[in-house]
Structures are given as structure tokens and as C-alpha cells.
């Protein structure tokens, strides 16, 4: 077997270094990354209400539901009638939405303690 020249040794060392860098890069690319922390419930509810009910909507009552759900009442306007809502991390439904069956199912699953009907709630939140 013939002896290696210095140029061959450097080429072999360079190839090994490139291969090691590629392996480290591939490992960094495909390693699991930590998920960002979930958005706090109160901030999520307010963001969803502003986005879907408008900036004039006001939160009148909220309670924690099962898992990460939040349920309660909003007023679409200051003196408007109360509207029930169920908020889960990726969606919010209101009782006056055109999907009453879906709202009822979400309410029963996540907020069984939320009243079936809102009764008479004054804008200040008192009955």
C-alpha cells in the first residue's frame, strides 16, 4: 500500500469535517423543538371577542370551563342584550351564531354549568 501525501490527508480531513457539519446541521434541522407556551385564557378570549364581535363588544361575565375552555356572556353593544359564548383555543362560538346545534354541543361539553338561558342581565352584569 502506498503512503498518503499531505494533500490527500488534508482532503480526507476536510471531507470528514464537511460530513460532520452536515450531520450536525441535519440533527439541528429535525430535532424536536419546544412548543411555544399557550396564550393565557383571558387574553385569548378578549382577542377572539374583538375579532369576531367587533371592538364595541364588552365582556360581561366569564368563567373557566372544562380543559382550556372559557364560557360566559358578552354584549355586542354597551346596552345590547347578553350573548352567551364558548371559547376554546382555536375557536369561539356565540349563542346567536347561525350554528345553534354546534354551540349547544360545545356548551354542553365544555361548560355544563353555564345557564341554558341568560335570564335578564343588566349591562352592569347584575341581575
C-alpha positions in Angstrom: 0.0 0.0 0.0 1.3 3.4 -0.9 1.8 6.2 1.6 -0.6 9.1 1.6 0.7 12.5 0.6 0.0 15.6 2.8 -2.5 16.8 0.2 -4.5 13.6 0.5 -4.6 13.8 4.3 -5.9 17.4 4.2 -8.5 16.4 1.6 -9.6 13.5 3.8 -9.7 15.7 6.9 -11.7 18.4 5.1 -14.2 15.8 3.8 -14.6 14.4 7.3 -15.2 17.9 8.7 -17.8 18.7 6.0 -19.6 15.4 6.7 -19.6 16.2 10.5 -21.0 19.7 9.8 -23.7 18.2 7.6 -24.6 15.7 10.3 -24.9 18.4 12.9 -26.9 20.6 10.6 -29.3 17.7 9.8 -29.7 16.9 13.5 -30.5 20.6 14.3 -33.0 20.8 11.5 -35.0 17.7 12.5 -34.7 17.7 16.3 -38.0 18.3 18.2 -38.5 22.0 19.2 -40.3 23.0 22.2 -43.8 24.3 21.5 -44.4 28.0 22.5 -46.4 28.4 25.7 -50.1 28.6 25.3 -51.8 32.0 25.2 -53.4 32.9 28.5 -57.1 32.3 28.5 -58.2 35.9 29.3 -56.0 37.3 26.5 -57.3 34.7 24.1 -61.0 35.4 24.9 -60.6 39.1 24.5 -58.7 38.7 21.2 -61.4 36.3 19.9 -64.2 38.6 21.0 -62.7 41.7 19.4 -62.0 39.8 16.2 -65.5 38.3 15.8 -67.9 40.5 17.7 -66.2 43.8 17.0 -64.3 46.4 19.0 -67.6 47.7 20.6 -68.3 44.3 22.3 -67.9 44.1 26.0 -67.2 41.1 28.2 -69.8 40.9 30.9 -69.1 37.6 32.6 -66.6 34.8 32.1 -65.9 31.5 33.9 -63.4 28.7 33.3 -64.9 25.7 31.6 -63.5 22.2 31.3 -60.0 21.8 29.9 -58.9 25.2 28.4 -62.4 26.5 27.6 -63.8 29.8 28.8 -67.6 30.4 28.8 -69.6 33.5 29.6 -71.6 36.4 28.3 -70.8 39.4 26.1 -72.7 42.4 25.0 -72.3 43.2 21.3 -73.0 46.8 22.2 -72.9 48.6 25.6 -76.7 48.4 26.2 -77.3 45.3 24.0 -78.7 42.0 25.2 -76.4 39.4 26.6 -75.0 36.8 24.2 -73.5 33.6 25.6 -70.1 32.4 24.2 -67.9 29.3 24.4 -64.2 29.9 23.7 -61.8 27.1 23.1 -58.2 27.7 22.0 -58.8 27.7 18.2 -62.4 28.9 18.1 -65.2 30.9 19.7 -68.9 30.4 19.2 -71.7 32.7 20.2 -75.3 31.7 21.1 -76.7 34.0 18.3 -74.4 32.4 15.6 -76.1 30.6 12.8 -74.9 27.2 14.2 -77.1 26.7 17.3 -76.7 22.9 17.4 -72.9 23.2 17.4 -72.9 26.0 20.0 -75.2 23.8 22.2 -72.9 20.8 21.8 -69.8 22.9 22.7 -71.6 24.4 25.7 -72.7 21.0 27.0 -69.2 19.5 26.5 -67.1 22.3 27.9 -69.4 24.4 30.1 -72.2 22.3 31.6 -72.6 24.8 34.5 -73.3 27.8 32.2 -77.0 28.6 32.3 -79.2 27.4 29.5 -80.8 30.8 29.1 -79.3 34.1 30.0 -82.2 35.4 32.1 -82.2 39.2 32.5 -78.7 40.6 32.8 -78.3 44.3 33.1 -75.3 45.9 31.3 -73.5 46.2 34.6 -73.6 42.5 35.0 -76.2 42.4 37.8 -79.4 40.5 37.6 
